[in-house]
Amino acid sequence: MTMTTETTPATGAAVQRRTFGPDGPDVSILSIGSWNTYSRLSFEAGVALVQHALELGIDTFDVAYYRDKPHTEVLFGRILEVVGAPRERYRIVEKTWFSSYPERSLAAQLDATLVRLGLNDVDVILSEHPRPGMDVQAIAEEVADLVVSGRARAWGGMDWSPEQLRIAYEHLSGLGLPTPQGVQLKYSIARQAVVEGSEFQTLHRDTGITLMASDTMEGGILAGKLAPERRIGIDTGNIREQIIALVPDLQEVAAGLGCSAAQLALAFCLSNDAVSTVLFGATRPEHLDDGVAALGLRRRLGAEHIRELLLPYAVSGHKNDAPYEHAVDLTADFIA
């Protein structure tokens, strides 16, 4: 397996960096999500969260236009303005969707996103996975053009299958266009099947495409919150009850290692060399500190030992996200 390049920041920050794909930008090995994050915080708490993240060296932020949280980018852009960090100090990962496509092109979506964020570009643009019947090669060209245009430094897929990514990679390589550098996929102690499977591992080895691990704590369940009050990610494969049943055993493992269940969950994802960055939800500074502690756990135990310890906890039945069913940009609550 091709290893990502990992570096220690010269700033003295606690969090190391890896490259996003073979030719993409460097990103912090920990990254912060935005769905149900800034919308649940006071503005001042959001500013404090981002400031603390940057102090730790967590400078990669996954942001998007969400149909049920349509002002997330505006909130985050205003937070960045108040924090006042120079543009080169942070990395922005954004998304495009097919809910209003092709009436609204991917370029038009990204242009609108940049206005909401108050930025001129993003570091990585992720495309939602092509829906059934879509031309993967044509979609790949359209996303690659966002990089050519200077709107993004690199692109990747979100829940794209290894087969789709390989098609895109080979097609764009032949045209001399920017190839996909990474993919955002669900990956956790429980949901291992796709990332640990031979298709993705072979793709990673052959192309250098890396992973942005998402749903790393199953919406907080793997951290011990067995009945999350907020909406969490899609339960592909209908295995969530089995995941909940794992939690007591994982808490026992964590206790034996002298760490929290949240730290254990993050340390597992950090132990995979194919991972560029581990995406997790954080609404309090101490959640960010958990991430740094997970890095310490990985260093203390070693990646191989962590994998040997936790690979047996995989739940069978996990698969890539199914195509989203919604066909409009906004939920009914926001449509006039």
C-alpha positions as CSV (number, residue, x, y, z in Angstrom):
1,M,0.0,0.0,0.0
2,T,1.3,3.5,-0.9
3,M,1.9,5.5,2.3
4,T,0.7,9.1,2.5
5,T,3.5,11.7,3.3
6,E,3.3,12.8,6.9
7,T,5.1,15.8,8.2
8,T,5.3,17.5,11.6
9,P,4.4,21.2,11.4
10,A,7.2,23.7,11.9
11,T,4.9,25.9,14.1
12,G,5.1,23.6,17.1
13,A,1.4,22.6,16.7
14,A,0.3,19.2,18.0
15,V,-1.2,17.8,14.8
16,Q,0.8,16.3,12.0
17,R,0.0,16.8,8.3
18,R,-0.5,14.4,5.3
19,T,-0.9,15.0,1.6
20,F,-4.4,14.7,0.1
21,G,-3.6,12.2,-2.7
22,P,-0.4,12.0,-4.6
23,D,-0.5,15.6,-5.9
24,G,-3.0,17.4,-3.7
25,P,-2.5,19.9,-0.9
26,D,-1.2,19.1,2.5
27,V,-4.0,18.8,5.2
28,S,-4.0,18.3,8.9
29,I,-4.4,14.7,9.9
30,L,-7.4,15.7,11.9
31,S,-10.2,17.7,10.3
32,I,-13.5,19.2,11.6
33,G,-16.9,18.6,10.1
34,S,-19.7,21.2,9.8
35,W,-23.1,19.3,9.5
36,N,-25.0,20.0,12.7
37,T,-22.0,21.9,14.1
38,Y,-22.0,25.6,13.7
39,S,-25.8,25.7,13.5
40,R,-25.9,24.3,17.1
41,L,-23.4,26.8,18.5
42,S,-23.6,30.4,19.5
43,F,-21.5,32.5,17.1
44,E,-19.0,33.2,19.9
45,A,-18.6,29.4,20.6
46,G,-18.0,28.8,16.9
47,V,-15.3,31.4,16.9
48,A,-13.7,29.9,20.0
49,L,-13.8,26.4,18.4
50,V,-12.1,27.4,15.2
51,Q,-9.5,29.4,17.1
52,H,-8.7,26.4,19.3
53,A,-8.5,24.1,16.3
54,L,-6.0,26.4,14.6
55,E,-3.9,26.6,17.8
56,L,-3.7,22.8,17.9
57,G,-2.8,22.6,14.2
58,I,-6.2,21.3,13.1
59,D,-6.6,23.6,10.1
60,T,-8.7,21.5,7.7
61,F,-12.4,22.2,7.7
62,D,-15.0,20.3,5.8
63,V,-17.9,22.6,4.9
64,A,-20.9,22.3,2.6
65,Y,-24.2,23.6,1.6
66,Y,-26.7,21.4,3.5
67,R,-30.3,21.2,2.4
68,D,-31.4,21.2,6.0
69,K,-28.8,23.7,7.2
70,P,-28.5,26.1,4.2
71,H,-26.6,28.9,6.1
72,T,-23.7,26.8,7.4
73,E,-21.2,28.2,4.9
74,V,-22.3,31.8,5.7
75,L,-21.8,31.1,9.4
76,F,-18.4,29.5,8.9
77,G,-17.3,32.2,6.5
78,R,-18.1,34.9,9.1
79,I,-16.3,32.9,11.8
80,L,-13.2,32.8,9.6
81,E,-13.5,36.6,9.1
82,V,-13.6,37.2,12.9
83,V,-10.8,34.7,13.6
84,G,-8.7,36.6,11.1
85,A,-6.3,33.8,10.1
86,P,-4.6,34.4,6.7
87,R,-5.9,32.2,3.8
88,E,-2.8,30.1,3.7
89,R,-3.3,29.2,7.3
90,Y,-6.3,26.9,6.8
91,R,-7.7,24.3,4.3
92,I,-11.2,24.2,3.1
93,V,-12.9,21.1,1.8
94,E,-16.2,21.7,0.0
95,K,-18.9,19.7,-1.8
96,T,-21.1,19.8,-4.9
97,W,-24.4,17.9,-5.1
98,F,-26.7,16.5,-7.8
99,S,-30.0,17.6,-6.2
100,S,-30.5,20.4,-8.7
101,Y,-28.2,19.1,-11.4
102,P,-27.9,19.7,-14.4
103,E,-30.0,22.8,-14.1
104,R,-27.3,24.2,-11.8
105,S,-23.9,23.1,-13.0
106,L,-21.2,22.1,-10.6
107,A,-19.4,25.4,-11.5
108,A,-22.4,27.4,-10.6
109,Q,-22.8,25.6,-7.3
110,L,-19.1,26.2,-6.4
111,D,-19.4,29.9,-7.4
112,A,-22.4,30.3,-5.0
113,T,-20.5,28.5,-2.3
114,L,-17.5,30.9,-2.6
115,V,-19.9,33.8,-2.3
116,R,-21.4,32.4,0.9
117,L,-17.9,31.6,2.3
118,G,-16.5,35.0,1.2
119,L,-13.5,33.2,-0.4
120,N,-11.9,33.1,-3.8
121,D,-11.2,29.4,-3.8
122,V,-11.2,26.1,-1.9
123,D,-8.5,23.6,-1.3
124,V,-10.5,20.5,-2.2
125,I,-13.8,20.1,-3.9
126,L,-15.6,16.8,-3.4
127,S,-18.3,15.6,-5.8
128,E,-21.3,13.6,-4.5
129,H,-21.2,10.1,-6.1
130,P,-22.7,9.9,-9.6
131,R,-26.2,8.7,-9.5
132,P,-27.4,5.7,-11.5
133,G,-27.4,6.4,-15.2
134,M,-24.9,9.3,-14.9
135,D,-21.8,9.3,-17.1
136,V,-18.9,8.9,-14.7
137,Q,-16.4,10.2,-17.2
138,A,-18.4,13.3,-18.0
139,I,-18.9,14.1,-14.4
140,A,-15.2,13.6,-13.7
141,E,-14.3,16.1,-16.5
142,E,-16.7,18.6,-15.1
143,V,-15.3,18.4,-11.6
144,A,-11.7,18.4,-13.0
145,D,-12.6,21.7,-14.7
146,L,-13.2,23.3,-11.3
147,V,-9.5,22.7,-10.6
148,V,-8.4,23.9,-14.0
149,S,-10.4,27.1,-13.5
150,G,-8.6,27.8,-10.2
151,R,-11.7,27.5,-8.0
152,A,-10.1,24.5,-6.2
153,R,-6.6,23.1,-5.8
154,A,-7.7,19.5,-6.0
155,W,-10.8,17.3,-6.3
156,G,-12.1,14.1,-4.9
157,G,-15.2,12.0,-4.6
158,M,-17.7,11.6,-1.8
159,D,-18.9,8.0,-1.5
160,W,-17.7,7.3,-5.0
161,S,-17.0,3.5,-5.4
162,P,-13.5,2.3,-6.1
163,E,-14.6,1.4,-9.6
164,Q,-16.0,4.9,-10.3
165,L,-12.8,6.5,-9.0
166,R,-10.6,4.2,-11.2
167,I,-12.7,5.1,-14.3
168,A,-12.3,8.8,-13.5
169,Y,-8.6,8.5,-12.8
170,E,-7.8,6.6,-16.0
171,H,-10.1,8.8,-18.2
172,L,-8.7,12.1,-16.9
173,S,-5.1,10.8,-17.0
174,G,-5.6,10.2,-20.7
175,L,-6.8,13.7,-21.2
176,G,-4.1,15.4,-19.1
177,L,-6.7,16.7,-16.7
178,P,-6.6,16.8,-12.9
179,T,-7.3,13.3,-11.5
180,P,-9.1,12.5,-8.3
181,Q,-6.8,12.8,-5.3
182,G,-9.0,11.3,-2.6
183,V,-12.4,10.2,-1.5
184,Q,-14.6,10.8,1.5
185,L,-16.0,7.5,2.8
186,K,-17.5,6.2,6.0
187,Y,-14.8,4.5,8.0
188,S,-14.7,3.5,11.6
189,I,-13.9,0.6,14.0
190,A,-17.3,-0.8,13.0
191,R,-17.6,0.3,9.3
192,Q,-14.4,-1.2,7.8
193,A,-15.6,-3.2,4.8
194,V,-15.2,-0.6,2.0
195,V,-11.9,1.0,3.1
196,E,-10.2,-2.3,4.2
197,G,-11.6,-4.1,1.2
198,S,-9.4,-5.2,-1.7
199,E,-11.0,-2.9,-4.3
200,F,-10.1,0.3,-2.4
201,Q,-6.7,-0.9,-1.2
202,T,-5.8,-1.8,-4.8
203,L,-7.0,1.6,-6.0
204,H,-4.9,3.3,-3.3
205,R,-1.8,1.3,-4.2
206,D,-2.2,1.9,-8.0
207,T,-3.2,5.6,-8.0
208,G,-2.2,7.1,-4.7
209,I,-5.9,8.2,-4.1
210,T,-6.2,8.6,-0.3
211,L,-9.1,8.7,2.2
212,M,-10.9,11.4,4.1
213,A,-12.4,9.2,6.8
214,S,-16.0,10.3,7.8
215,D,-18.6,9.1,10.3
216,T,-15.6,8.0,12.3
217,M,-17.7,7.9,15.6
218,E,-21.0,6.9,14.0
219,G,-22.6,10.2,15.1
220,G,-21.2,9.9,18.6
221,I,-22.4,6.3,19.2
222,L,-18.8,4.9,19.3
223,A,-18.0,7.7,21.8
224,G,-20.7,6.3,24.1
225,K,-23.7,8.4,23.0
226,L,-26.0,5.5,22.2
227,A,-29.1,7.6,21.4
228,P,-28.0,10.8,19.6
229,E,-30.5,13.6,19.7
230,R,-29.4,15.1,16.5
231,R,-29.6,13.6,13.0
232,I,-26.7,11.4,12.1
233,G,-25.4,9.8,8.9
234,I,-27.3,7.3,6.8
235,D,-27.2,3.7,8.3
236,T,-26.1,1.9,5.1
237,G,-26.4,-1.8,5.5
238,N,-28.8,-1.4,8.4
239,I,-26.1,-2.3,10.9
240,R,-26.5,0.4,13.5
241,E,-28.0,-1.8,16.2
242,Q,-25.0,-4.1,15.8
243,I,-22.7,-1.1,16.2
244,I,-24.5,0.0,19.4
245,A,-24.1,-3.6,20.7
246,L,-20.3,-3.2,20.3
247,V,-19.9,-0.1,22.4
248,P,-19.6,-1.8,25.9
249,D,-16.8,-4.0,24.6
250,L,-15.0,-1.0,23.0
251,Q,-15.4,1.0,26.2
252,E,-13.7,-1.9,28.1
253,V,-10.8,-1.9,25.6
254,A,-10.5,1.9,25.9
255,A,-10.5,1.7,29.7
256,G,-7.7,-1.0,29.6
257,L,-5.6,1.4,27.4
258,G,-6.3,4.4,29.7
259,C,-8.2,6.4,27.0
260,S,-11.8,7.3,26.2
261,A,-13.9,5.5,23.7
262,A,-13.8,8.6,21.4
263,Q,-10.0,8.6,21.5
264,L,-10.0,4.9,20.7
265,A,-12.3,5.4,17.7
266,L,-10.1,8.2,16.3
267,A,-6.9,6.3,16.9
268,F,-8.2,3.4,14.8
269,C,-8.8,5.7,11.8
270,L,-5.5,7.5,12.3
271,S,-3.7,4.1,12.2
272,N,-4.5,3.6,8.5
273,D,-1.7,4.9,6.2
274,A,-4.2,5.3,3.3
275,V,-6.0,8.0,5.4
276,S,-5.0,11.7,4.6
277,T,-7.3,13.2,7.3
278,V,-9.8,11.9,9.9
279,L,-13.0,14.0,9.9
280,F,-14.9,14.2,13.1
281,G,-17.6,16.3,14.7
282,A,-16.6,18.8,17.4
283,T,-18.7,21.4,19.1
284,R,-16.4,22.0,22.2
285,P,-12.7,22.6,22.6
286,E,-12.4,19.4,24.6
287,H,-13.5,17.4,21.6
288,L,-10.5,18.8,19.7
289,D,-8.3,17.8,22.6
290,D,-9.7,14.3,22.3
291,G,-8.4,14.3,18.8
292,V,-4.9,15.3,19.9
293,A,-5.0,12.6,22.6
294,A,-5.9,10.0,19.9
295,L,-2.7,11.0,18.1
296,G,-0.8,10.4,21.2
297,L,-2.4,7.0,21.6
298,R,-1.4,6.1,18.1
299,R,2.2,7.1,18.8
300,R,2.2,5.3,22.1
301,L,0.8,2.0,20.9
302,G,1.9,2.0,17.3
303,A,-0.4,1.8,14.3
304,E,0.0,-1.9,13.7
305,H,-0.9,-2.8,17.3
306,I,-4.0,-0.6,17.2
307,R,-5.1,-2.2,13.9
308,E,-4.4,-5.7,15.3
309,L,-6.5,-4.9,18.3
310,L,-9.5,-3.3,16.6
311,L,-9.8,-4.9,13.1
312,P,-11.7,-7.8,14.6
313,Y,-14.6,-5.5,15.6
314,A,-15.7,-4.8,12.1
315,V,-19.4,-5.3,11.5
316,S,-20.4,-7.1,8.3
317,G,-22.9,-5.5,6.0
318,H,-21.4,-2.1,5.7
319,K,-21.4,-0.6,2.1
320,N,-21.1,2.7,0.4
321,D,-23.9,5.2,0.9
322,A,-26.9,4.7,-1.4
323,P,-27.8,7.6,-3.7
324,Y,-29.6,10.3,-1.9
325,E,-33.3,10.4,-2.6
326,H,-33.9,14.1,-2.3
327,A,-34.2,16.0,-5.6
328,V,-34.4,19.6,-4.3
329,D,-31.8,21.9,-2.7
330,L,-33.8,22.8,0.4
331,T,-36.0,20.8,2.8
332,A,-39.7,21.7,2.9
333,D,-39.1,23.9,5.9
334,F,-37.1,26.3,3.8
335,I,-39.1,26.3,0.6
336,A,-41.6,29.1,0.2
